[in-house]
Amino acid sequence: MSKLVIVESPTKAKTIAKFLGKGYVVESSFGHIRDLPKSKLGVDTEHDFEVKYLVPRDKTARVKELKKLAAAADEILFATDEDREGEAISWHLAEVLGENPAKIKRITFHEITKKAIEHAIEHPRKLDLYMVDAQQARRIVDRLVGYELSPFLWKKVRGGLSAGRVQSVTVRLIVEREREIQAFVPEEYWTIDALLRADATTFESKLSAINGEKLDKFAIKTADEARAIEQALASVKLTIDAVEKKGATRQAPAPFTTSTLQQEANRRLGATAKLTMMLAQKLYELGHITYMRTDSVNMSTDFQAAAVSYITSTFGAEYTTGPRSYTSKSKGAQEAHEAIRPTDVTATAERLASTGVDPKMIKMYELIWRRAVASQMSGAEFTQTGIDISGTGTDKKKYTFRATGQIIKFSGFMAVYPDAQKETIMPDVKEGQAIGIESLSGVQHFTEPPARYSDASIVKALEEYGIGRPSTYAPTIATVIDRGYVERDDRRLKPTEIAFTVTDMLVAHFPQITDYEFTADIESQLDGIAEGEKELVPVLHHFYDPFKKNLIEKTKSVVAEKPADIPTDEICDKCQKPMVIKTGRFGKFLACTGYPACKNTKPIFVPSGVKCPVCNEGDIIERRSRFGKLFYSCSRYPDCKNAYWDKPTGELCTTCGAMIVQPLKGEARCSNKECKTNEGRPKGRGGFKKKVVEPEVVAAEPVKKKRAPRKSK
C-alpha cells in the first residue's frame, strides 16, 4: 500500500518527507494548479458567478504527473497550508485529479515537526468547503473589481492603469497622508532648557511651569518671549521643591502575529513586508517556526511549558511567573490558530546558524524566537524619579523646572527582547537643597508633519481598519509599488502623481471601492462565508449588483480627465518640435509633441551632485530601472557604464580609490566589493559598482494597443 501526500511547496515536501516512512510519497503541486484565465474575466455574472478555471500551460506537466501518482496510490492526503488559500489549493487538486472522494483526506498542522505531522495523519478530515467558498469569493470580487474597473480608468485617465479592492484603498491611505504633509504648516514654539548641577552630578531639565501654571507645548511662541524668560532667570537661585520616586512595571509584548512581525521586522531589521514574509515562509517550510500567516496570539500549552522551563534554567526562576496567555485586539482574529513561534524553544539562533542557514533567515528567526520567549517572561521593573526645581526670577515670577529619569531595577523580559528604553540616572537630592546652573537657554522648535507611511505603519493602519487579512498585507504593498502608484523614498511609501489622479477619480465616482469601512465590511462578509454563516452567491450579488450599475452609469457620464502635459523649452532632436513633460508609470519623462509621427522620448534625470570618478567627465545621476528601482549611474552612458545601486557620497575610498556609497540602512561603505574595508560587512542591497548592460531609463514610448487575437476559422 502507498499513500500520496501533496503539499504546495517543494521545500515543505522535503521537510515532511523526513518524518514519514517508506509507505509515503510526498509531492508538491508548486502552488495553485488551476486559476482564472488571464485573457478574460472568467466569471459568469449572469449565472450566479459561475467560474471558469483553467490549468495554466506551465502546470500541465505537473498535473499529469500528479494524476499518475494519484492513480497508483491507495490514499491521497492533501497537506496544504491551514488557511483559505491552502484549502482552495486542496480543493482544486481534488477537482483536477478526479479521484474517488473516499480516497481523499485532508490533513492540517500549525508546524512542520514529526509530532505535528504524525498527529495530523492520525486525525484527517474532509475538505472545508466553507473555507473554499470564502477563498473563491475573495478571488471573484477582486477579479470583478480589477477587470471591470481598470478599463474605466483606461478610458477616463490613461492606459495601463489598474484598480483593486484592497489596492485602491491602500493607495488612498498613502495619498491622503501625503496631502496632510503637503498642507502642513510648521508652527514655531520654544522651550527653556537647563543643565543643572547637584554636587558633582549634572542633569538635564526643562521649564515646566510659571507661577504654578503648567506650560503647554505652545506656551512660549517666539524668540522674544524666550529671551525675556532667559533674562529673568539670568541670576536666579534654584532649590529642590519636591522629589518623587515610584516604581513602574512594563509587561512583555504578545508573541508575533503576521501584522506585528511585519511591523517589528521593518522597524528593527529594515525588512520590507514582502521580504519578511518570504523569509518567514522559508523558516516555516524548513520546520523552524509555526505557520506565519496568522492573526492569533495564542501559543500551545506545550510550548508555553517548554519556554517557562527554558527561561528558568537559563535566566533564573524570577524571570518567569509561569505560562502567560494573550488576547488578540485585531478585527476578525482567528483565535483557533497559533501565534508565530519557534517549533523548538531550545533551538537558538546560534544553533540554527551552525547549520548553514541564510544569515537573513537567521536574523528573522532570532527576532521571532526572542519575541516568543519574552512573551513568557516576567515584566521589567523600573524606578522612575521626578524632581521639581524652582526659583524666583527678576520679574518676581516663580519658575519651576522639571527633571525626570528612570533606572531599570529588574530587566525581566528585556533580558531577551531589549528595546529603546534608556536609563537616566538622577542625582540623590533632597527637598530644599540648592541647585547650581551650568547652562540655561531657549531652544527653538517647529512642529513636524506626519511621517509618510513605512511598511510597518501601513500594515498597522490596514489592520486597524480591518482591511485585508494577514496573507494580503505584503502582496498589497508590493502591488501598489509594481503598478506605479507608490515608490519608496528613504524606506517610506510616497505616492506618484498618477496616484493622486486615480484616487480622486475613484473617491468621486466609486466611493464604496475606496471606503475604508465598506472594504472592511467585505472582509467581514468573507469571514462569514468561511464560518458557514453566509452563502457565496448572495454575498457576491450584494457587492456586485450596485457596483455594476454604478460602473455603467459612470462610464457614460464621467468626462475623461487626462493628466495635463507640462510645456518645456526642450526641442526634439529628431523632428525639431517642442517636447512636453508627461507622467508615466515610473514618473515624469520628456515626450515629443509630434507623436504619433515622432515617438521620441527622453528621461528626466535628477543630479546627485557627484562627478563620475571613472570617466571624470559625466555626472552621477538618479535613474530608474525598467522595474522602477532607483539606481545611480554616469550621465555619459553608454560611453561610460559606471553605476551604483546605493547613493554615492562624493567621497573616495582612501584604501582603493573607489566611490563611497550610502546604503539605505547602515554605514557608508566602499563601492568596490573587493576592497579590504568591506571585509565582514553585509552587502546591503548590492551597493557595489556594476556595469549597466543596456539603458534602464524612466522614459518609454507611449503604450501601444495590443491587437485582438485572431478568431479561429
ZAMAR-137648 format. One record per residue (C-alpha): y, x, z. Coordinates in steps of 0.001 Angstrom, whole numbers, plus 500000, padded with zeros to 6 digits. Each point is the difference from the previous one (the first is absolute). Last residue first. Example, Ala and Ser with C-alpha at 12.3 -4.5 7.8 and 13.67 -1.06 7.14 Angstrom:
498940513670507140496560498630500660
***
This chain:
529744488245461418500958501712503249503575499505501030502033503129499980501424501072503314503714499257500422502134502998499255501567501690502965503749499719500340501714503334500061501692501088503193503289501763499348499520503745499668499739501942503187502363501951502184498819501123503409498597503333498953496675501770500042500348502531497202496655501687499255497915502721501569502315500475502957499140503272501648499640499968503735501719501678502889498796499054503470500865496853501948496538498472499697500395496946502188499926502009503198498337503404499570498998500421503641500917503477501253497411502610500958501368502570497573503236498762498458502059503115500845497405502116498189501115498579496646497167498809497753501216496376500122503397501045498657502414497200500909500835501742503293500381497629502910502464497699501735498648498493503202498169496726500401500126496665498245501707499023496768499418503540498760502937502451499759499630502736497367500735503743500090500095501431496473498021503168499235501234503505500869496678501235501400500687500887503647503657499062500493499305496584498476502995498706498069502523497441501205501248497161497786498268497393502165497613498714497326498700496452500618496204499671499924497832499347496931501357503056498207500626500945496350500570503003497691499191499108496406502902501783498307500423499450496264498540496508500444501980499423502213503462501522500379500974497687502881497485501818502206497768497830502160499877497877503157497574497193500834500137496303500881496997497791499212500676497031497730496596500042498296501395501527496789501367502722502219503500499797501361502608502717499721502483501618502352501802503020498614499754503770500425502746501550497883499427502118496920501012503582499300498339502297502533496720499610498085497676500123503016502377499499502953501312496676498622503404499423501572500156497492502881502576497206500345497251497386499949501325498268496872498950496373499360498778499436496449500521496968497827497206499909497440500711499589496312499069497313497498500027499858496193498490496873498504502338499707497022499530497003497679498903497940503016502330501038501637503373501283498810501450499736503490498115503186500851498428500220503427500837502068503083497811499613503082500179498306503400497105499359502376496241500372499888499119496663498461503027499975497782503705499482500447502274500648497053503001502287499724501671499789496610500204502295496995502661499854497311498930500468496360499743503434498367496589499240498417497794502791501368502151501775502608500946496663501551503490500263501469500605500009503767503340498559501139498142497305501962499720496184500080497808498401502720497359497526498797499862496659501821496719498828501507498857496943498009500336496690501795498351497463497697501245496473500660497767497872502206499425496440498804496832499991497886497948502604501872501357498546503236498500496549499313496583501336499004499908502366502992501035497229502414497116497777498890497600502947500158500990500889503573499883496367501129496386499676498735498873503502500944500299500150503770498591496655501133497605500072497034498598503323501205499553498720503552498331496835498709497553502088497892498969502500502689499181497685502878501379500307503519498462500375503467497067502156498918501302503080501813500609501931496794501792496974498495502278499744503043500771503711499769501090499426496406502315497213501172501477502319502640500632502641497359501741497354497876502111499133503047501125503638500232501275499799496434501817496756500830501520501541503132501299503050498172501434498135497026499784502048496797497564497752498146501466496893501599503518500749498822499017500091496327503333499501498199502665501714502091497706502243502035498090500996496853503096500930497983501641501797502912496822502002500605499698500879496304503583501251499740499897501947503281496640501614499152501376501011496572502445502301501751497259501920501796499199499229503625499733502895502477496972500500502228500395502986502329498044503256499910503117501962498970500628497505497206496841498282498828500432497536497167499776496230499838499947497436497210498435502316497411496601498417499668498210502923501658502303499813503017499567496246500545496243500428499494499521502893502447501733498044502760497791496975499271496851502155499830500691501361503521500739496654501681497287497877498337496791500777501940501573499341503390501272496558498921502961498775498004503183498505501387499811498897503648503726500629500450499308502520502759497274501659497918502252500387496982502761501426502205497640502510501655498679501101496615503597500417498798500814502053503127497114502444499653500258500526496253503690500711500548502659497349499642503573501096499539501851500623503230502476497485501381503588501184499626501481502441502507502699499430502601502471502842500192500447502449502850502801502217501330499447502010503160502648500266502727499676503093502116499165501349503448498651503430500881498533501856502976501113497419502559499002500515503628498402497416502275500834499372503657497243498351502065500854496578501426496533498598499313497348502692499698498800502300497208496679501500498833500846500850496410498543497934497146497069501083497837499918498406496595496393499709498826499469498886496463498087497018498599499489500582496268496300499189500104496795501470501366496620498330499349497319501940501891501811501174503150502395497122499315497248497617501175500688500998503611502766502619500222500657499610503728503346500772501674501946500306496748503656500660500685502971497847499142503719500288499576503221498066500182503643500925500473502772497398500288503701500726500299502474497784501857503774500183499582502220498396502638503506499435498715503076501503501705501440501185496617499483503606501127496283499222500162497951499000503011496392501211500221496470498767499511496380501106499660497120497537499700496529501559499872496881498359498552496532501496500454496756498813498447496674501207501394497312499511497411496368498893499891497856499945496844497521497121499884496281500542500480497683500557497054497877497702497827502608499629497232500432503792500031496454500425498649500691497695497041503415501531499260498689503568500218497049499295497709502127498219497383502581502814499889497243502628499964498301498214497110503193499988497948500562503707500642496371500803499163500201497930496820502950502099498860498027503160500836497127498886497665496664500118501900498240503361500280497581499129502785501913502116502548503001497732499547498016497078501403499343501896503214503662500901500331500977496387499322497853498932502941496637498258499653499402499069503663501429496520499430497438499244497279500734497255497461503693500850500137502338497009500277501766497465497796500130496676501861497002497711499835499541496626498341499483496647501706503718499923500850501026499209496430503792500103500371501808497052498421503469501167501018500090503359501791500214500210503798496459501252500622498659499994503546498708503118501721496994501034502084499652502841502493496786501586501311500422501835503339503061501180501909500199503286498135501748503331500469499384500113503766496281500624499379500663503396498440501046501385496615496775500877498155497272498339502124502023496887500799501404499674496478496541500294498412498517497389502357502889497622499355499595500524496240496260499306500127500583496786501957502681498866497541497762500922497068497106497916501315502355497110500865501013499839496352503697500315499235502483497180499447503440500668498541499424497797496948501992500049496755497323501749497976499506502016496841498802503420501269496352499258500733498831502254502838500440503768499938497906503110499236497235498456497875500783501786496739501065496685498479502399499415502876501614503437499765500345499567496241501697496618500405502324501435502681501127502727497593500726497516497201501623497558502405502409502615501337500759501301496508501037496523498828502062499288503127501865503244499425499329502910502343502854501757501828497546501021502714501648498591503125502185497197498675497957499056496914496710500325501857501483497834502760501014497185497654496813500062497934497862500061503143502064497168501514499396497798496954496294500688499592499447499410503732500014502952502340499055500053503668502484498406502423502758502139501498499612501574503461502152498669502822503303501487501086500605500052503739503324500324501776500979501295503447503463499792501412502776502303501086503630498972500404502770502344501107503411498497500718503682500917500118499732503773499507503412501639499936502434500988497260503426501627500212502251499226497042502320502684498613499968499136496281498504496540500524503155498059499072500481502341497025496461499360498768500551496249500413503153500137497881498195502068497378497240497389499716502524497225499496501881502069497402496754500848498183499274496312499572497531497280500980499124500600503648498332496820501277497890499762496839496592500707501538500688498045503201501683501491503014499028498605503396502927498869502159500014501739503389503537501327499555498852501696496781496272500138499295497315502006498170501528503391499177497048502094498883497899502629501742498265503316499339498563502373502595500726503476501340498152501587502904501315502933502085501695497843502683500405496612498336501746500406496682501145497441497442500100499971496203502130497011499110500043497625497057502734497428499376498777497715497212501841498820496935499683497218497442500597499586496279498455497228497963498236500735496727500154497158497438496571498905498748499933498006496792497964502601498121497561500432502897499517496262500386499519499826496244497272502628500231498221497978502714500150496939497745498484501962497114497125501352502129499127496564501377500280498465496522497672502662498584497404499046502609500380496323499126499497500787496309496839502039500644498394497407502260499853497234497377500491502219496985502504500466497224500043502450497108502502501515497616499028501593496667502530498147497926503490499152501166501922497433502062499513496362498941497164500236497487498017502797501623500704498503503432498416496710498920497064501962498583499453501423503554499889496540501603496857498770498240497674503011500128501077501343503394500384496699501824496781498538498608498041503222500571501212500281503611499033496399500683496597500514498345499193503221501873501051498506503331497903496877499340497035502122498947500170501969503233500183496808502048497131498478498011497833503055500711500840499771503698498909496359500019496905500961498009498722502205502838496902501531498410496901499463502115499149502033503072498076503145500947499272500882503649497381502779500102501669501772497081503365499829501798498543501446503213498445502900498073503325500705498284501984499877503259497596502295501873499821502528497157503787500095499675502304498651497308502425497943502065501114496387500045496741498608498605498844497360497532496728498937498344499593497329497322496554499009498738498671499227496515496361499240499219500306496374501043502956499676497602497639500774497057501721502602497857502727499445497404501224503600500210503456498931498812500486497140502468498579501914502983502167503005499141503073497765499723499201498573503436499583503479501498503352501091498555501575496804501397498689500736503500501426503512499819503397498683498935499947497361502720499124502498502740496857501636501327499656502745497413497028499912497617496426500212501294498229497571497640496286500214500735497513499213497244496321499481500799496755500591498112501699502344497552498923500605496391502276497315498529502891501247502135499630503565498690500136498844496377502906497677500678501839502853501762499525502252496948501324497368497602502972499322502292500839503723500084499802500257496203502261496956499601502619501248502485502301501899497617500113497001497651501255497733502747497630497184501046501980496823499439501013497093502212501467496781498606501234497930502919500161496224500303503344499066501494499282496305500544499685499249496300503511500089498534500912503293501693497167501790498234500338503559501351499282503057497820503687500620499358499488502197496944499640503621498895498978501453503339496953497799500538499267499013503617497551502263501768496336500858500321498147503105501270502436500530502871499762503396501706497757502828498832496906497754500282498317502645502137496283500519500610497722500445503038496232499823499395498032499252503146496297500360500843500364503724500576501948499521503234503641499217500685502660501879501989500814502702497416500212497343497259502955498431501832502127503130499592499084500472496325500747496353499180503366500167501799500966502953497826498840498089496890502197497023500935499421496259499538496696499619501844496606498787498734496785500367502023496773499483498037496865499551502089496618501226498881496436498830500695
***
